[in-house]
């Protein structure tokens, strides 16, 4: 069983609050967060998921690996 340490839990709480704040931004009065807030939320979500054990591959690296596999 994977458990989180105190540092990871503290970081998840901070990231969760930041994600909620980013997605709650309505500076353009459109009920849609502005572009910069959406991208900040995505960055924070990625870190949140990584702390929970998810791993991501860089798209350019993926394309390189796929191209080599085809050869």
N, C-alpha and C positions, 0 to 999 in steps of 0.2 A: 504494500500500500504506500503510495506516495503522499507525503504530508508536506505542507509548506512550513517554512521556518518563520519566525517573527518578522524578519526583515522583508521577506516576500509578501507576507500578509499586509504589512504596513504599506508596501508599494502598490499592492492590488487595490487597497482602499483608496489611495491617492489617485491611482489611474482611473478607478471607477468614477470618482467624483469629477475628474477632469473630462472623462468621456461624456458624462451626463451634461456637464456645463457646455462642452463644445456642441453637442447635438441640440441643446436647448437654446443656443444663440439664435436670435431672430432679428439681427441688425437691419435686414433689408425689408422687414415687415411683410414677408412672403410665406411665413410658416415653414420656411426651409432655411437651415443654417447656411451661412455664407460659405463660400468655397474654402477659404483658409481654415475655418472651424471644422468643416467636414474632413479635410485632409489631416488636421491635427488629431481629430477623433480616430481616424483610421490608424495613424501612427501609434496612438496610445492603445488601441484595441490589439494591434499586432504585439506590442510588448506584453499586454495583459495575457494574451493567449500563449506567448512564449514562456511566461512564468509558470503557466499551467501545463507545460510540456509539449505544446504544439511547436512544430518546426516548419519554417518556410524556406523555399528555394528562390533565389534571385532569378527573375525571368530570363535575363541575358545568359546566365549560367545554364539554365534549363535548355534554352535554344541551342547553345553550344554542345551540350551533351547529346541532345537529340540528333543534331547534324552529324556528330561523330558516330552515332549508332547506326545511321543510315548508310554510311560509307562501307 
